[in-house]
Amino acid sequence: MDRFILAEEGHVAVLEVPQNISAQSSAAPINPAFSMKGYKHASILIIAGAEATQDATTLLIYLCTSAAGGTPIAIPFNYYFQALGGAGNDVLSSIQNAPATGLVLAAGNWPPSGLIVIEIDANELAAATGAPLGGSLGVDSYIGVGLGAPTAADFAAVVVLLSGARDAYVSSPTVTA
């Protein structure tokens, strides 16, 4: 039987608890950023809550020099989204690509109670010069999520699921320090 026990073979980090994101700007990563050092893959879940007005901001993914953000560099990323939010709407889109300038959020890709899933492989971060992430900080850097909202009360949470642990055991070390 194939199985994956997240608590033992991976790692879960809550980057942002469910909260009002109206005071945030996507121009800087959420603190903390996380490290993929020791893991082969990251799935970032960005969960929308209630929205007073439809978000029309930009979602960015950054390579950072530290968990606090350091000197962030925006990078391209692959993602999936739910076109319909709410309970029972668990179907994701086909894979989408966002450039380093980010994903502009709109009703079609970020409805209230919707979900965006960003997938990052460690080998993408170790790209050679000239590749999409050439000249980047590399696989041992931190990854940050830039998510903001207009002035209205819009809610969201951000969780990262790391898999492909190089050294898997029950109490894995922090990835946000």
Secondary structure by P-SEA (a helix, b strand, c coil): ccccccccccccccccccccccccccccccccbbbcccccbbbbbbbbccccccccbbbbbbbcccccccbbbbbbbcccccccccccccccccbbbbcccccccccccccccbbbbbbbbcccccccccccccccccccbbbbbbbbbccccccbbbbbbbccccccccccccccc
